[in-house]
C-alpha cells in the first residue's frame, strides 16, 4: 500500500506534469496570445462597467441616506410644532375658567356675553405662543359654540366622524387636516374633560392653523436643484408642498402607495423617501431628481473609458514582450522536467539562460534533493516513533518477577499440600508469562486470550479480598477471532478493584461485558464495578486528562486509562479517528463504568468457542 509520502510525491509529479503541458502550449504563441489578449480586453471592459455601476449605486445610496436623514429632520420639525400646539391647547382645555364655565353649562347654566368674553385671554395665550395659529374655538358637548361669539356650530365646521375620532383620543389632540370649507388652513380638535368631575366630557377645543406653516422649503434646498417635499394627511390630501407646480399632474395616491425607491413623474426620475408621523398620522414625501444625485457620474465614466483604452494598449505591448522573453527558455526547461512524469524525481540539467530561468532550475534541483531527503527522514522517523511509543507504553507494565522463583514456590506449596495456593501461583506465573511474551506476538492478541488474562488476574485478586470480591466475565462475540491490543483491558479491571472495591466497605462486584456496537465495524468492552465511585469534580478532572492526550496526561497520571486510550489509538489510528474510544461514567457511592470501543479485526485461530465465566 502506498504511504502518504508516496501520494505526496505522486501529487507533485502530477502538478509538474500539468505545468509542463500548460507551458508547452505556449509554442503556439501567436494564437494563444491573441486569444489571451481578447479575453483580457473583455475582462477590462466588464470591470469598467462594474466599477461604473458600483459608483453610480454608491452615489445613489449615499444620496438616499442623506435624503432620509433630511426627511427625519423635517418630520422632527413638524412633530415639534405639533407637540407645541398640542401642549398649548391642553393648557387651554385644563384652564380653571374654561373648566368652571363648561361645568356650569353641563349643569344647565346659560353663559352670558361677559362669561363668553372671559374666554378671550385663554385663546389669546394659545395664539400668542403657537406658531401659525389663526384662531382657537371652544364648543360645548352639544356642539354649540361658546367662543368666539357667533359663527357655525361644531358639526357644521367638521364632520361627525372627526368628532368621534376626537372622542376616541380620550382628551388627546386629533389632527383633522385641511378644512372642509376649502380655506387655506389646517384643523386640529381635542375633547375637553372636566378634571373635578372624574374627567367627564364637557366640550371641544378646535384650533385653526395656517397651512403655510407646514411647508418645509429648507428641505428642498438642502437636497439640490429640483427637490420637492410633500406633506399628506391621513386621507391622502396634500397639505403642503415646497413647489406647487413642480409635480403638476402627478398621481399622489400612487406615490403614497409606492414601495419603490425610484419613481417616474412627467418623464423625469426621482428618488423617493417616505417618513411617517406617529403624532398626526401624516406622511412626508421627499422627491429628489436622479440627475441631481448622479451628475458627477458622467465624468467618472469618461475617466474609466480613457483609462481602459490606455491600459489595453499597454497590456498588449507588454504581453508580447514578456511572452517572447519567457516562453522560449521555459520550453527548454520543460524538456529537462519530463522525467518527473514517468515516476522519478530527477534533477534538471543546468540550462544557460536568463538569470530568472537559471534561478528556477537551481531552485527546482534543490527542491528535488530536499524532497528526497525529507521523504526518507520523515518516513524513518514515523516508523521509529510509532515503535518507540508502543514499546514505551508497554514497558510500564512489565513484571519484575522471575519464572524460576515462581516455579520453586509452586513445587514447595505442592509438597506442603497447599494445592489452592499452588493454583494461585500457577495463575500468577501464567499472568506474567502473558504479559512478557504474549505467545510470540508483540502487539495483537485474541479477545479470548485477553479475557483469560483478566480471569487469572481476578482469581489472584480473589485470594486477597476473599468473599469481598465477586466477578463475572460475559461475552457475546466470537472471542477466538476478534483481535485487540494486548493488555488493553487489565488496567481497567485493576482500576475497578483498586479504586472501587478496595475503597468500599463490604462486598463488591466487578463485571466485564463484551457486546456488539451499534456502530458498524466496532464492539464494546464494558468494565463495571459497584465500588466507591467518584464525585463530579474528580470525574471532570479524569475526563479533562483524557481530552489532553497522552503526552500531557501521562506526565501526571502514569499508566492507566490514559495509557489504554493512547495505545488503542496508536494501534488503530485510522479506524478510531472519529470515534470516542474510551468513555467513563461514575457516581459517588454507586460505582464506575468504563466503556471501551474497539474496531473489529479478525484472524483464524483454533481455540475453544466463546465462554462465560463468573465467580460469586
Buried (B, 14 or more C-beta within 10 A) or exposed (E): EEEEBEEBBEEBBEEBBEBBEEBBEBEEBEEBBEEBBEEBBEEBEEEBEEBBEEBBEEBBEEBBEBBBEBBEBBBEBBBEBBEBBBBBBBBBBBBEEBBBBBBBBBEEEEBEEEBBEBBEEBBEBBBEEBEBBBBBBBBBBEBEBBBBEEEEEBEEBBEEEBBEBBBEEEBEBBBBBBBEEEEEBBBBBBBBBBEEEEEEBBBBBBBBBBBEBBBBEBBBEBBBEBBBBBBBBBEEEBBBBBBEEBBEEBEBEEBEEBEEEEBEBEEBBBBBBBBEBEBBBBBBBBBBBBBBBBEEBEEBBEEBEEEBEEBBEEBBEEBEEEBEEBBBBBBBBBEBBBBBBEEEBBBBEEBEBEEEBBEBBEEBBEEBEEBEEEBEEBBEEEEEEEEEBBEEBBEEBEEEEEEEEBEEBBEEBEEEEBEEBBBBBBBBBBBBBBBEEBEEEEBBBBBBBBBBBBBBBBBBBBBEBEEBBBBBBBBEBBBBBBBBBBBBBBBBBBBBBEBBBBEBEEBBBBBBBBEEBEEEEBBBBBBBBBBBBBEEEEBEEBEEBBEBEBEEBBEEBEBBBBBBBBBBBBBBEEBBEEBEBBBBEBEBEEBBBBBBBBBBBEEEBEEEEBBEBEBE
